[in-house]
Amino acid sequence: MEFFVYFLLGGMLFLGTAYVLIKLSEFVFGIVSLFLKVFLFGADAVFPEESATPDPPSVSGQQTPGHDYLSPPISLETCQGPPLD
């Protein structure tokens, strides 16, 4: 009976260790591949949203579509909604 318990505990330890090593290798592979992509293709190709800068307003005073440069910033009062009772 003792052998069976030790066998189960050893198997669980082995499988747990294998699982942790597999997950660790996936994490390291993901980090390395991310750095390689950034190094080879540049940050703009890997993260296009973060590196994109908005278009400046045109010289004639017209606003660029999608960018409201002349509106005031949103205050906290506008974001909070109605008061809670």
C-alpha angles and dihedrals in degrees: 000000000000091000091054092051092048090046091053093046091049091049092050091049091049094048092045091051092047091049092050092048092049092050091046092051091049090052093048091046090051093051093046093048091049092053091047092051091050092046095047102036104021131244093277091063094046099039106024097163097052096047097044114107121205119252113259118242115270123257095247092065095254115135122240109247111261096020120090102195098163100052118099118252117270112264125216091249091063092050098047100067125203119348117265116236 
